[in-house]
């Protein structure tokens, strides 16, 4: 799915541009991605009732996509909305982000400790990569 590829590319670009802090603590920079498909036409939710297939007109549905590979298992939640619902959707996202920010601020010590562990693991991984130098043979 192209939308998942775009989200993955954005995340990869962010991680590749990250530079470990030298002596100061890593700033808290949490990114939340909201993959979104906006339709100009009608949107229908499909469901089953007593074995019958039903369609119901909707302004917003959530699509769940699981991605499996040899070393990863990811689940993506993708919002699908109609164009007229966009304003309401943005209000929902704004409320969710505010609620998440409040929760993170309340748990800031835990968040800070978690970030420091992630930074330490990343620095260790980068140092081990730097230690492995390729052998170059001159002919």
Protein Blocks (a to p, Z undefined) as FASTA:
>chain_A
ZZlmmmmmmmmmmmmmpccdfkbccdddddddddddddfbdcdddddeehiacddddfbd
cdddddddfkbccddddddddfklmmmmmmmmmmmmmmmmmmmmmmmmmmmmmmmmmmmm
mmmmmmmmmmmccddddZZ
